């Protein structure tokens, strides 16, 4: 039996081996770049002459297959060598320092775009390229080679790209399967990088059949620690596509429809009368769904609470979240009274959004206070999200002070006392700090920061247990969405 080569046995040998692999990789990448540049020249010539661009033929595809097989193999060998147990820290950091993962994805994307422009003739080639790329990145992810936080996002990108390509049969099943796979990978990527808003945006793009879910995810994309500002345009496009349709679903389907309709009015600056009508319909639908303990109501309340609370968070450098989601270039599409500037309309939008969020939270919390059966538990996760939000705001004043001015603190205090008998009562807070917004904020301030001077020069300290363990289980997608602590 042939003996397998043991490979490099020391640090110097590993470095020398990595240098050789990288030199070969750079040469193959130069060939890929030359191929793509030649294609661009040919494409521009056909476009100038008014002739359609021909698709990739069989001979060209064989050459591309061999070239990309070498590219994939060398990238894999380089990452394998740099992840060797004997590799030093400098060698392990080389793939990221040289941006080899980004260069590989760029070459794959360039060829995929070339094949996409040749559809439908090149559909088989495009599927083959994406399948091979998916298998490569899945191997890298499974073997934990290189920067493991990159692979789930790229796998999600490939699945999202593949879902947009027509299949020969079972179209709906094909699209849904790859959309779900993309969502799964983006969830994993979000767990590794919860501060990245673009991952929530990408999830929103594969949730096209549920506008309320898109609203929640695009909201999280804008309110993340590293916001993805392009989500503004995606959200506006979703609002502009939304059309009221006859409702044929259950309680939660109607609830999602009305919830999205309310935010459509809020974020596109439609007249106040439209908002009142949409809010009334939503409140009625919410009351029916809560009373009937409709299936899916708990998940909806989580999504709706996240979307609502993100809509009042400030993001970026002096910008704000959803109340300012409408870009100036789209302002002409909105209806404004004569003499009302875009800036004034945007401020009104912020005020109306804050009022709606507080009224909605009051309705949900009031239901919890009045219910005396198992349906109470459907509200607990939403209450958990709200308390996490308040913990964050308590550490982010002065921004938080304006947001919580109208928050239903008394209703929340009553609800917390039902969950935890030792929770601090609203009357005790109010007696120490007459200003209800300040009282509420300090009620949720962590113990280490709780001794703050109040309006009358008073100081107080509130136990952190007042808002701990509101939910008995870890809730997916509840934490880490907008700079919140992973555990209360």
N, C-alpha and C positions, 0 to 999 in steps of 0.2 A: 504494500500500500504506500502510495506517495506520501511523503511527509509534508505537512502544512507549515509554511513559513511562519515563525513566531512573530515577525514584525519587529519594529523598533523596540529596543530594550532599555533605552535611557533617554534623558531629556534632550540631549544634543541630537540624537538620531531622530527623535520625533520632530524637532524643529527643521532638520534638513529634509525630512520626508514631506513635511507640510509645505516647505518652500517649493519643492519639485511639483507637488500637486497644484499649488497656486499658480505656478508658471504655466502649467498645462491648461488650467482653467482660464487664465487670462487670454491665452491663445484661442481657445474655443469661443470665448465671449467676443473676441474681435471678429471671428468668422460670423457669429450671429449678428453682430452689428452691421457688418458688411452686407449680409443678406437682407436685413431690414431696410437699409439705406437704398439698396438697389431696387427693392420693391417700391419704396416711396417715389423714386425717380420714375419708374415705369408707370405707377399710378397717376402721377401728376401729368405725364405725357399723354396718357389715355384721356384724362379729364380735359386737358387743353384741346385735344382733337375731337372731343365729343364722342369718344368710343367707350363702350362698357369694358370694365376691367375683367379679364378672364380669371377664372378660379384656378386654384393650384391643381396641376395635373399629377398623374401618377408618378412620373419620374421625379418631379420636384418634391413630392411628398416623401418619397424614399430618401432623398438627400436630406430633407429636413428631419426625418425620423432618426437617421444616423447621427446627425449633428446634435440633436437634442438628447439623444441617448448618452452621448459623450458628456454633454453639459450636466445632465442629471447625475451621472455616475461620478464625475469629478467633484461636484458640490457635496455629494454624500460622503465621498472619501475624505474631503477636507474637514467636514464637520466631525466625522468619526475620528480622525487623527487629533483634531483640536480638543475633543472630549475624552481623550485617552486618560486613564487614571494617573499616569505618570506625567501628564502635561502640566507645565507650570501655569501660573495665573496669566502671564502675558500671552502665552500660546492659546489659552482658552478664550481670551478676549479678542483674538485676531479676527474671527468671522464677523463680529459686530463692528470692530474698528474699521474693517475693509468694506462693510455694508454688503457682504456677499448674499445674505438672505434677500435684501431688497433688489440686488442685481439679478438674482435668479427669477424672482417674481416679475421683474420688468421684462425680461426676455420671454417668459411664458405669456405675459399679457400682450406683448407686441405681436406674437404669432397668433394668439387667439383672436385679436382684432382683425388681423389679415384674413384669417379663415372666416370670421363672422361676416366680413364684407363680401365674401364669395358664396354665401348661402343662397339657395339651398344645395348647390352642387357640393360644397365642402362640409356638409353637416357631419358626415361620418368621420372625416379627419378631425374636425373640431371636438367631437365627443371623445375621440381617441386621445387627443392631446390633454384634455381636461381630466380624463380618467387616469392617464399616466401621471399627471401632475398631482392629482389627489392621492394616488397611491404613494408617491414619493414623500409628500408632506405627512401623510399618515404614518409612514415608517419613521420619519424623523420625530414625530410626536410620540409614538409608542416607545421608541428607544431613548427618548429624552436627550436628543443630541442638540447642541447649540442652545440658543435662547428659546427655551420652551414656551415663553409667553407669546411668541410670535406665531407659532404653528396653528393654534386654534382659530385665530382670526383669518389667516390665509386659507385654511380649510373651509371656513365659512364663506370667504369670498369666492372660492372655486365653486362651491355648491350653489351659491347665489347666481353666479354666472351661468352655470349649467342649467339651472331652472328656467332661464330666459331663452333657452335654445329649443326650437320645435323638435318634438320627437315624432317617430313614425306612427305610433299608436299609443292608446291609453294616455292621452295628453294631460287630462286633469290629474290623474294619479301620479304621472311623472312630475308635473310641476309641484304638486303638494308635497311629494316625498322629498324632493331636493330643497324646497323651501323649509320644511321641517328640519332637515339635516343642517341647513345653514343656521337656523335659529338655535339648534343644539350647540353648534360650535361657537356661535357668538355668545351664548350664555356662559360657556366655559371661559372664553376670553374675558368676559366681563368680570367673572369671579377672580381672575388673575390680575386684571387691570380695572378695578371699579371706578377709577377716576377719569377714564377715557370716555368722553361723550360720544365719540364716533361709533363705538360699538353698540350703544343703544339706538343710534340712528340707523345703523345697518340692520339691526333687528326689526326696526320699524318698516324698512323697505320690503321685508319678506312677510309682513303681516298685513298685506294689502286688502284682505277680505274683511277686516274688522277695524273700522275707523277709530273706535274708541281706544283700541290697543295701540294703534299708530299714534294717537294723541298722547297717550301716556309715555311711550318710548321716545318720541320726539321731544317731549317736555323734559324727560330725564337727560336727553342729549344736550339740551340747552342749559340745564341746571347742574351739570356735573362739574367736578373740580377743574377739568380741562374741557370746557364746552366745545361742542362741534357746531359752529355758527351756521353751517350750510343747512342744518336742520330747520332753520327758519323758512327757507324756500320750500323744503319738502313739506313742511306743515301747511304753508300757505297753499301749495298745490293740492294737498289733501282737502283743505277747506273749500277750495274752488271746485273740486270734483264732486263734493258731497251734495246730493240732491235728496230731499225728503221723498221717501217711497212709502207705499202702503205697507203697514206692519203686519206680518203674518206669523211672527214668532211668539215666544213666551214672554214672561215678565222681564227677564234680564235682557232679551233682545230689544224690547221696547225701551228699556232703561238705557242701554248703550246708545241707541239712536237719539234719544232726547238729550243725553249728556253731551254727545258730540255736537248736537244742534246748538246747545247753550254756548259752548266754547267757540263755535263758528261765529256766533253773533259777537261774543266778547272780543275775539281776535281780529275780526274784520271790520270793527267799528260801525256796525249797523245801528239803526235808530234804537233808542231805549225801549220803545214799545215792542219791538221784536224780541228784545231780551226778556222782558216781563212775561210775554206769552210763552217763550221757550222754557223759561225757568219754572213757570207754573205747571207746564206739562211734565217737566222732569220731576218736580217735587211730588206730583200725584203718582207718577210711575214708581218713584222710589218708595213712597208709602205703601203702595200695593205690593211691591216685591218684598219689602221687609215684613209686612204683615203675613204674607203667604209663605215666608221662608223659602223663596224660589230657589231652585237649584242653580248654582253659579253665582249667587248674590255675594258670597264672601270674596271670591276672586274679583268680581267687579268693584266692590268697595275698596279693595286694596289698590287696584289700578286707578280708580277715580280719585282716591285720596292722594296718591302720588302725583297724578296730573294736576290736581287742584293746588297742592302745596308747592309744587315746582313752579307753578304759574305766578307765584308771588315772590320768588327768589330773585335776587340780583345776580347777574352773571357778567363775566368779562370785565373790561376796564370802563366802568361808568355806564355800561349798558344794562338793560334789564331783560328778563326772560320773556315769557309768552305775551305779556301785555304790550311788548314792543316787537312782536314777531313779524309784523307786517313791514317789509322794507319800504323805504321812501319811493322807490320806482314803481311799487304796486299800489301806492296810496291813491292814485287816480281811480282805481277800481272800486274804492269804497265810497259810500254815500255820506257826505258831511253837510251840515247846515251851512248856509252862506256865512262867510266871515270867520269860520272855525279853521284854524291852522292845523297842520298835521301834528305839531308838537302838542297843542291843546287837546286834540282828539286822542292822542296817545296817553296823556295824563288821565283823561276821563276813563279811558279803557283800563288803566291800572286800578283806579278807584272802584270801578264796577266789578272788576275781577276779584279784588280783595273782599268786597261786600258779598259777592256770590259764594266765595270759598267759605267765609265765616258762617253764612246762613246755612250752607250745606252741611258743615260740620256740626252746627247746632241741631239740625234735624236728625242726623245720625246718632249723636250722643243722647238726644232726648228720647229717641226710640229705645236706646239701651237702658235708660233710666226707668222707663215705663214698662218695658217688657218683663215678664216674669216666667219665661219658659226657655226652652233650649234654643230658640231663635236668637237669644241674646248673643250667643257665641259667634254668630256670623259677623257681628260688629267689632269683636275684640281685635282682629288683625288691623282693621282700619284705625282703631284707637291707638294701637301700638305704633303705627306709622305716624300718626299725629303727634304722639308724645316724643318720638324720635326727632321729629321736625322741631318741636319746641325746645328740646335739649340743644339742638344745633343753634337755634335762634338765640337762646340764652347766652351763647358764647360769641354771638356775632353782632351784638348791638354796636352802633345805633341803627343799623339796617333793620334789625328785627323789631324795634320799637314801633315803627310805622306799620309794619305788617300785622302785628297782633293787637292793634288798637281796638278792633271790633271782635276779637276772638271770644267765643262763649266760655269764659273761664268758669263761671259758676256751674254751668252744665257739665263741664269736664270734671270739676272737683267732685260733684255728686257721683259721676260715673266711676271715678277712681276710688271713691270710698266704698262703692259696691264691690269693686274688684279686690281692694285691699282695705281691711277695716282700720289699719293703722295709718292710712294715708292722711296727709295734712288737709284740714278742712278749709273751704274757701273763706269762711268767716274769720278764721285765724289769720289767714294771709291778708285779707282786706283790713283787718284791725291794725295790722302793723304797717301796711302800705296802702293808703287810700286810693292811689292811682291803680286801677285794675290791670292795665297793661303791664306796668312795672311789677305789680304783685305777681301776676301770672308768670312773667319771665323768671323772676327770682324763685318762684316755686319749683321751677325745673332746672335751676342752676346747680351744677354739680357741687358736691360738698367742699372741694378744694377751693372753689371760687364763690362760695355762697355768701360769705360775710361782706356784703356790699352796703354802702350807705344808701338809705332810702330817701324819699322826698323830704321827710322830716328829720333827717340826720340819724334815723334809726338803723340798726343792723339786725340781721336775722340769719338763721342757718336752718336749712330744710334738709331732711334726710333724703339721700338718693333713693332709698327704698320706696319713696312715695310713687315712683313711676317704674319700678323694676318689675320684671316678670309679668307683664300684663298679658302676654300670650304664653301658652304652655309649650309651644313648639317653635322651632326656628322657621321663619317664613321666607320662602325663596323670593328673590328680587325686591325684598323690602328694605334691606340695609345696604349701605355703600352706594346708594343711588345718587345722593346729592350731599356728599361730604359728611355723612353721618357715621357715628361709631358703629362697628359691626355688631356689638352686643350692648344692650342698655345696661 
